[in-house]
Amino acid sequence: MEFEHISVLLNEAIEGLNIKKDGIYVDGTLGGAGHSKEIVKRLGNGKLIGIDQDADAIKKATEELKEFKDKVIIVHNNFKNIDVIMKEQNISGIDGLLLDLGVSSHQLDEGDRGFSYNKNSFLDMRMDISQDLSGWDVVNKYSKKELERIIKEYGEERWAARIAEFIETERQIKAIDTTGDLVDVIKKAIPSGARKDGPHPAKRTFQAIRIEVNKELEILKDSINKAVKLLNTGGRICIITFHSLEDRIVKETFKELNLDCICPPEMPICVCNKKKELNIVTKKPILPSEKEIEFNPRARSAKLRIGEKV
């Protein structure tokens, strides 16, 4: 299947990076190279390092960026390793980083990846298919208590306890092998009255399992801190999130990096030696326009936050 992905908040993110012609920029979630292509078009002697853990994305991006290959380095890795990646490239400082978090349109649309509740396939959900843990493992091997926690915490699903209970009952009869199997269990667990309105009944549970499989939230704060340490003075970090948990982590991490001292108020002098590392450019997140949402409904929940290295 052709790798298709519509870049969300494209103009806003590119503007937010405040690109310098001779700067070094990192796209930590390369995807179909939509954002990367716009970054590299604005470079003179600068460089773009594009990172993605999805082999399909690497293949697509390599093709999309071939005319700029003298300015682009493509790395098959996870942005959580940005410090190691930059060291391997002999790069000590960068002028901007972009992260477009979450699942890509391609991953949702390609049925056999197991991300979509609208297409029946093996319950996979791995962004990096070389890793061991899959959606099947989470659904079939995690304890009922752990499943409930994940679905409640990562999916913000009010019916988490019932869904976990129904999953446990079902898997005692037979394994839950496919996305279709899981959707059927979720629909049985959520009362019909609660399924009438709102999003697809499986949306929150699928989100939760995907986050667990790919450890999306666990790596985010640490990755932001690593990236900000790499930023040159005046360099920008732009992060696009798609659900409240991600956005909260970005917002709170930016706030911590914005603080000059974290000593208790009763301390007469500062002993923490913390220095402010980041100015927050966006006091409130930038949201997609109605026009963008109409063109690309998946952009509806997107939020962009921008910080600048002090």
N, C-alpha and C positions, 0 to 999 in steps of 0.2 A: 504494500500500500504506500502511496506517495506521502511523504512527510509534509503535512500542512499544519501551519500554526499562525494564527493572527496575533500579532504583537499588541498587547494591551498598554494603554497610556503611552503610546510610542513617542509622540511629540513632547509630551510633558516630561518623560524620563530623559530624553536626549537633551532637552533644554536644562533640566535639573543637573545634569553632569557638568555643564559649563565647560565644554570641551576646548582644550588648547591644541593647536595643530601639532605640537611636538610632544604632547603628553603620552603617558602610558596608561591605558585603560583596560579594565578587566570586566568581561561579561561572564559572571559566574554561573549563569544558567543559559547557555548558548541556544538551546532549542533549535528552531528553524532559522536562526541568525537574523531575524527581523530587526531587533535592536542593534545587533552587532554591525549589520550592514550600514545603518545610519550613523553609527559611531565612526566607522572606518572611512566613510565618505568625507568626514570632516577633518581627517588627519592629514598632515603633511609628512613630516619625518617621524611622526609618532608611531606607537605600536598598540595593537589590540591583542590581548590574550583571552581566548574564548574557552570556557571550561564547561563540560557536561559529562554526566555519568551514564547517559543513555547513548548506546552505540549507534542507534538510528539517527539521533540528533547530530552526532559527530559526522556521520556520512553526509547528511543533508547540508549541514553548515559548511563543510569542506567544499561542496559543490557550489553553494550560494556565494561563497567568499573567494572563489578561485582567482577572480580578476584582481583581488587585493592581496594575493598571497605573500607579497614582499613585506606587507605591514601586519600580517596576522600570524599568530601562533595558536594552534588548536590543541587542546589537552583533554584527553579522555580521563576524567577524574571527578571528584566531588569537591565543590567549593569549600567544604569544611577543611580541606587540606591546602588552603590558599597560601599559607606560610611556607609549606614544603614546596609547592609548585613554583612560587616566585624564587625560592632559593635555587631550585633546579635550573631556572631560566636566568640566573645571575641578575635578578632584578631586586633592588633593595628598597625602592619606593615607587608608588603608583599615584596617578592623578585622579583616578575615579574608579568606582566599582558599581556595577549594576547587578541586582538580583531580582529576577522575576520568578517568584516562588510558586509552588503548587504543581499541579499536573498540566501537561500541555494538551492542546487540542488534538494533536496527533495521538498521544497516549490514550486519550479518551475514545477517539474514533477508531483506532485499530483494535478490533474486537479481541484478538487473542492475547492482548496484554493484561486483560482482566481488571481494568480500571473502571469500566462502565457498567452501570446497573441496567442499561438499556440493550446490551448485547451479551448473548450467552457465550461464555468461554471458560477455560480453566481459571480458577481463582488465583491469579498470579500477583499483580499489583507492584512488581519490582521495577523501579526506575533503572536500576543497574541489574541486568539479568544474570550477572556473574555472582551476585550475592546469594547466600543460602536461604535466608528467611523469606517466605512468600506469604501472600494472603491466605493460602490454604493452611499453612502452618499455624497462623494466628487463630483462624476460625476452628480448626480441628484439634489443636494441641493445647491452647491456652486454657487455664482453669476458668470456670464460670465467673468467679470473682474478678479475675484479671480482665476478662472480656467486658464485664459490666463497667469496670473502671475506665477502660480505654474508650468504650462507646459513649460513656457519659462525659468524660473529660475532653477527649479529642473531637467527638462528634456533637457534643452539647445536645445529646438526645435524651428527652424526658422519659422515653420508654426503654432505656438501657437495660434495666434489670429484667424486664420481660423478654427482650430480645436475647440477652445472654442465656436466660432460662430455656427459651425455645431452641436456641442453637445447641445447648447441651443435650436436650431431649432428642433432637433430630440426629445428632452425630452418634448417639448410642445405638440408633437403628442402622444408619449408614453414614459414610463420610459425606461431608458437604463439599463436593468437588468443583462446582461451577458457580459463576456469578448468578446464573438463573436459579440454582438451588438455594443460594443465600437470600436472594430477593424473595423467593417463596416463603422461606422461614420468617423473614422480617415482616412480610405482609400478614402472616398468621399471628405474629406477636403483637402487632399494633392494632388496636380495635378499629373496626371499619369506620366509626364516626370520626376518629382522629386522622384517618387517611383521606378524608374528603377534600380538605383544603391544604394549601401550602405546597412545598416541593415534593418530589417523589419520595415515598416513605423510606426508601433505602439510601437516600442521599447522605444522611448524616453518618450512618453506620459505615458505608463505603469510605467516606472521608476519614473516619476514625481509623479504620483498618489500614488504609493507605499510609496515613501518618505514622502509624506504629511500624509498618513494614519498612518504611524508608527513613525512620528516625528523624523526621523532618523538624520537629520542634526541639529535639535534644541538641541538634547541631547549630541551631540558629544564633543563639546568644554568643556562643564561643566564636562562631564564624565572623560575626559583626566585630567583636573585640579584636580578632586577628587582623581583619581588613583595615580597621581604623589605625592600628599600629603601623600598617604598611603605607597609609596615605601620606603624601607630602602635604605640607602646609597649604591650605586652600583647596586641597583635593576634596572631591565630593563622593558620598555614598548614597545611592538611590535604591530603595527597596520597595518592590511591589508585592503586596500580600493579597490573599483572597479569602481569609477568614479571620475571625476576631482573635483567636489564640495567637496566630502569627503576628497580627498587627499589634497586639498587646506586648509581645516580647520585643518587637522592634521599638515601639514607643518607650517602654521602660528602659531598654538598653541604651537608647539615645539619651534619655534623661540622666542615667547614671554617668555616661561619658561626658555629659554637659556640666556635671557638678565639679566645683573646685575643692570642696572639703566635705568629708563625710564623718567628721568627728561629732560626738554627742554635743548638744548645745551647751551643756554645763562645763565643757573643757575650756579653760582660759586661753589656751593657745592650740594651734593646729599641730597634731602629732601624726596624722595619717599620711601626710606628704602627697596626698592625691592632687593632681592638677587636671584642670578641665582639658579634655581632648577634642571635644566636638561642639560646634555651634549647631543648633537645630534650625534649619532653614524653613521647614514647614511646621508652623505651630499647630496646624490642623492638616490631616492628610489630604492630598489632591485626589479627587474622585473623577471617574470617567464622565464625559458629557452624555446627555440624553441621546445625542446623535451616535456616539460610539456604541452605547448600549443597544440601540436599535439595530446597528450594523452587526454587532457582536455581543449577543446576550450573555456570553460567558464573562464579559467584562463587568457585569453588574456589581459584583462584590469587591472589585479591586480598589486598593488604596495605595497611594504612593507617599512615602516619607523620605525626606532628604536631609542629610547632615553634611557639615563642612568641617574639615580638620582645622583645628586652631594652630 
